[in-house]
Amino acid sequence: MVYQLTNKLSFPDPHYGDPDGMLAVGGDLSIDRLLLAYSNGIFPWYAFKEGMIQWWCPMERFVIFPNEIHISHSMRTLINKGIYQLTVNKAFPEVIHACGESRMDMEGAWLGREMMDAYIRLHEQGFAASIEVWEEERLVGGLYGVTIGNCFFGESMFSLVPSASKLALIHLAQFLQKHGGTLIDCQFETPHLKSMGGRFISYEEYMELLQK
């Protein structure tokens, strides 16, 4: 069952959402609502055709544990070449805009101005972060997501050169390992993320990790 949200700052129990993970529609993208959502494993997706925010919470969660990140031989070779430089939170607005532009022509593109502004506000309050990949002075890849406690909730990534988004994800996992991070929430399974160590856990295990 999909719920219609009101102005009240709350979400229904995710166990009663649709089998595909869609839980509710409506509401807003305020900082308080977004933090409440992510703290319960809920994330927004903008449906442009309907002009309405969708809220999703799959019961099977596809995640990467930082210490389980898989670095292939080819990626190790690329890292060792030192062609690209990686940074954290040096260009958050640029990363999110690049993610939006890279998907603008795709069917179901969801990262519009309202969503971008919402995550930039989260970043300004310390609840969202980015990883940047640079080729000299040029931003060639990166990712961004929400950060609450020791968990990182990945939202989107982009690559202007081969493997840049993989480099960003590896750097994120290594950064989290060094700073006590416990979980990267990938939201949905993709072959790209599965090849890098992604796996499913139950919503119950996921919430235990979030609550810690």
C-alpha positions in Angstrom: 0.0 0.0 0.0 1.3 3.5 -0.9 0.5 6.2 1.5 -0.1 9.9 0.8 2.0 12.0 3.1 0.5 15.1 4.9 2.3 18.1 6.4 2.9 16.1 9.5 6.5 15.1 9.9 6.1 11.3 9.8 6.3 8.2 7.6 4.3 5.0 7.7 5.8 1.7 8.9 8.0 0.6 5.9 6.8 -3.0 6.5 3.5 -2.0 5.0 4.8 -0.5 1.7 4.5 -2.1 -1.7 6.6 -5.3 -2.4 8.9 -3.3 -4.7 9.7 -0.9 -1.9 7.6 2.1 -2.8 6.2 3.4 0.5 4.6 6.8 0.1 4.1 9.9 -2.1 4.0 13.6 -1.4 5.5 15.5 1.5 8.5 17.8 1.0 12.3 17.8 0.9 12.9 19.7 4.0 16.0 18.9 6.0 14.0 17.5 8.9 12.0 15.2 6.7 15.0 14.0 4.8 16.9 13.2 8.0 13.9 11.4 9.4 13.5 9.4 6.2 17.2 8.3 5.9 17.3 7.4 9.6 14.6 4.8 8.8 16.1 3.6 5.5 13.7 5.7 3.4 14.8 7.7 0.4 13.1 10.0 -2.1 12.8 9.6 -5.8 11.2 12.3 -7.9 8.6 11.2 -10.5 8.5 14.0 -13.0 5.6 12.7 -15.0 3.4 12.8 -11.9 5.2 15.8 -10.5 5.3 14.2 -7.0 8.0 13.0 -4.6 8.0 9.2 -4.2 9.5 7.7 -1.0 11.0 4.2 -1.2 12.1 1.7 1.4 13.0 -1.8 0.1 12.9 -4.6 2.6 16.0 -6.2 1.1 18.8 -3.7 1.3 21.7 -3.7 -1.2 24.8 -2.4 0.7 28.6 -2.4 0.7 30.5 -2.8 3.9 33.6 -0.7 3.6 36.0 -3.5 4.6 34.4 -5.7 1.9 35.0 -3.3 -1.0 36.4 -5.3 -4.0 39.3 -3.7 -5.8 40.0 -5.5 -9.1 43.6 -5.9 -10.5 42.8 -3.4 -13.2 41.6 -0.9 -10.6 44.7 -1.4 -8.5 46.8 -0.8 -11.5 44.9 2.4 -12.3 45.2 3.7 -8.7 48.9 3.0 -8.7 49.4 5.0 -11.8 48.4 8.1 -9.9 46.7 9.7 -12.9 43.7 11.0 -10.9 43.5 12.8 -7.6 40.7 12.1 -5.2 39.2 14.6 -2.6 36.4 14.7 -0.1 33.9 17.6 0.0 35.9 19.9 -2.2 33.2 20.4 -4.9 29.8 19.1 -3.6 27.6 21.4 -5.8 29.7 20.6 -8.9 29.4 16.9 -8.2 25.6 16.9 -7.8 25.1 19.0 -10.9 27.3 16.7 -12.9 25.3 13.7 -11.7 22.1 15.5 -12.8 23.4 16.5 -16.2 24.7 12.9 -16.9 21.2 11.6 -16.4 19.1 14.4 -17.9 18.5 12.5 -21.2 17.7 9.2 -19.5 14.2 7.9 -19.2 13.1 8.4 -15.6 15.7 11.1 -14.8 14.9 12.3 -11.3 17.6 14.7 -10.2 16.1 18.1 -10.9 16.6 21.5 -9.4 14.5 20.8 -6.3 16.3 17.6 -5.4 19.7 19.2 -6.0 18.9 22.2 -3.8 17.6 19.9 -1.0 20.9 17.9 -1.0 23.0 21.0 -1.1 21.1 22.3 2.0 21.9 18.9 3.7 25.5 19.3 2.8 25.7 22.8 4.2 24.3 21.4 7.5 26.9 18.6 7.5 24.6 15.8 6.5 25.7 15.1 2.9 29.1 14.5 1.4 30.9 14.1 -1.9 33.9 12.3 -3.3 35.6 14.0 -6.3 37.9 12.6 -9.0 40.2 15.1 -10.7 42.3 14.9 -13.8 44.6 17.9 -13.0 42.1 20.7 -12.6 39.2 19.0 -14.3 36.4 17.2 -12.4 36.0 13.9 -14.2 34.0 11.8 -11.8 32.5 11.6 -8.3 29.6 10.6 -6.1 27.5 12.1 -3.4 25.3 10.9 -0.6 23.8 11.5 2.8 25.8 11.0 6.0 24.2 10.1 9.3 26.3 8.8 12.1 28.7 6.1 10.7 26.6 5.4 7.6 26.7 6.7 4.1 23.6 6.6 1.9 24.8 6.8 -1.7 22.6 8.8 -4.0 24.3 9.2 -7.4 27.6 9.0 -9.2 29.1 10.1 -12.5 32.1 9.4 -14.8 33.5 11.5 -17.6 36.4 9.1 -18.0 36.5 5.3 -17.7 36.3 3.9 -14.1 36.1 7.4 -12.4 33.0 6.4 -10.4 34.7 3.2 -9.3 37.7 5.2 -8.1 35.3 7.4 -6.1 33.5 4.4 -4.5 36.8 2.8 -3.6 38.0 6.1 -2.1 34.8 6.4 -0.1 35.1 2.9 1.3 38.7 3.5 2.3 37.8 6.8 3.9 35.0 5.2 5.9 37.3 2.4 7.0 39.8 5.0 8.4 37.1 7.0 10.1 34.9 4.3 11.6 32.3 4.1 8.9 30.2 1.0 8.9 27.9 0.9 5.9 27.4 2.2 2.4 23.7 2.0 1.4 23.5 1.5 -2.4 19.7 1.7 -2.5 19.4 -0.6 -5.6 21.4 -3.5 -7.0 23.4 -2.9 -10.2 26.1 -5.1 -11.8 28.6 -2.3 -11.3 28.0 -2.2 -7.5 27.7 -6.0 -7.1 31.1 -6.4 -8.8 32.6 -4.1 -6.1 31.3 -6.0 -3.1 27.6 -5.1 -2.9 25.3 -7.6 -1.3 21.8 -7.9 0.2 20.9 -7.7 3.9 17.5 -7.7 5.5 15.8 -4.5 6.6 16.0 -5.6 10.2 19.8 -6.1 10.0 20.1 -2.8 8.2 18.1 -0.9 10.9 20.3 -2.5 13.6 23.4 -1.1 11.9 21.7 2.4 11.5 20.7 2.5 15.1 24.2 1.8 16.3 
